[in-house]
């Protein structure tokens, strides 16, 4: 069986693996997981609250003829968006692959990759031309921070 019937907020839902439901507001916080009551189906069903939202606005109007009485009111239901998964927690995301050539060049100033743009701007006065060029090449290949590139180009123009 590739579906299950679960109970959320006194309502029954037929769900499949990876499906997203919009249900009445749940007391569980965003990003938290819980196990709903499984009424039909085998195995473990896990529900993760993706977001707490509000439903579409419903307009309510009252009118009495010949008296001039008109009243309008609106209502938006509090809802939760829930993602369903079978068989426990979701798999962790694959580790981020570094771009080829992400190694720092030898002429790069020490600790450059962790520097902020302000530190780079202040440090260019003490660096040699070779270090500034290596830092500029590193920025253009990897980080591409506009402020750092501008500071490095300005330091090269001054030399």
N, C-alpha and C positions, 0 to 999 in steps of 0.2 A: 504494500500500500504506500503510495507516494503522497499521501495527505493525512492530516489529523484534524480532529474536531476538538477545539479548546474552548474554555470558558474564561472570558475577560469581562469584568464588571457586570455579572449576571446576564451576559449575552453570549450566545454560542457562535463561533466562527469556524468555517472550514478553511484551513490554511495549508500552504505548501512551503517547502524549504526556500528561503530567500525572499519570501513575500513580505510586503509592507502593508500594514493595516492602519486605519485611522479609527480610533475608538474613543469612548468617553474618557475624560481626564483620569489618569492613574496617579496614585500617591508616590510611585517610584520616580526618582530623579532622572534627569537627562543623562544618557550614557550608561546607566545602570542596567543590569540584566536580572531577570527573575524567571521562575518556572511557573507558567500558568497551569490551571487544572486541565489535564488531558482526559477528555471524555471518550474518544475513540482514536485508536492508533497505537502503534507500538514505538518504543524507544523514548528518548528524551527530547522534549521540546523546550527551547530557550527563547525567551522574548527579550529584546533589547529596546529600551525607550530611546528613539532617535531624537525627538523634539516634542515639546509641549507647544501647542498651537491653539488658535481659535478658529471655529468654523465660519462658514459664510454668514453674512448678515441676513436675518429674516425680518422683514418689515411687517408690522402688525397694525392694522387700521380699524378704528371704530367710527361708525357714522350713524347718525339718527336723522331721518328725513324731516324736512320742514322746520328744524329747530336751530340749524346752524352749528350743531354739535359735531366736531371732527377731532379725533385724537389719533396720533401716530406714535408708535413705539418700535424699538428695534431690539434684537436679541442675537448674540453670537455665542454658540456653545463652546465650552472649554474642551479641547480634544488633545489626545496624545497620538503621535505617530510611532508605531511599534514595528520593528523588524523581527521576523520569525526565522529561527534556524533549528534544524534537527540535528541531534547527536552532539549537543554541547556547545561550547564557545566557538566562535569563528576562528579561523586560522590567522596567525599573526602575519602582517605584511612582510614581504620579502625585504631583506636589507637593501638599502639604497646603494646602487652601483656608482662608483666614482667615474668621472669622465676620463678617457685616456689622456695621458699627459698631465694629470692633476698633481704630479709631484712638483714640489717647489724647486726652481733652479738653484744652482749652487751659489750664485751671486746675490740671491735674495737676502735682504736684511733679516736678522734673527727674529723669529716670532712674528713675521709679517702677516701670516694667514689669520692670526687672532687680533690684529690691530684694528682699531676703529678708524674712520676717515679723518677725524681730528688728529689722532696720533700719527697717521701717515703724513698729513699736511705739516705737522710740526717736525717730523723726523726727516723730511726731505732736505732740510738745510744741512744736516750732518752726514748724509749719505753721499757716496761717490756716484759719478755719472753711471758707472756700470751697474750699481745697485738700483738706481732709479729706473734705468732701462729694463732691468730684470723684473722689477716690481710692476712696471707698466705692462710688460708682456704677460706676466702672471694674471694681472687684473683683466686684461682683454681676453685671455684664454679661459679663465675660470670664474672669477667672482663678478666681473663686469659691473662694479659699483661706479656710478657716474661721478660722484664727488671725488673718489680716489683717483680715477682716470684723469679728471680735470686738474687735480693737484699735482699729479705726476707730470703731466704735459706742461704745466706751468713751470715746474722746477727744471725741466729740460730746456725750455725757452730761456730761462734766466742764465743758464751756463754758457 
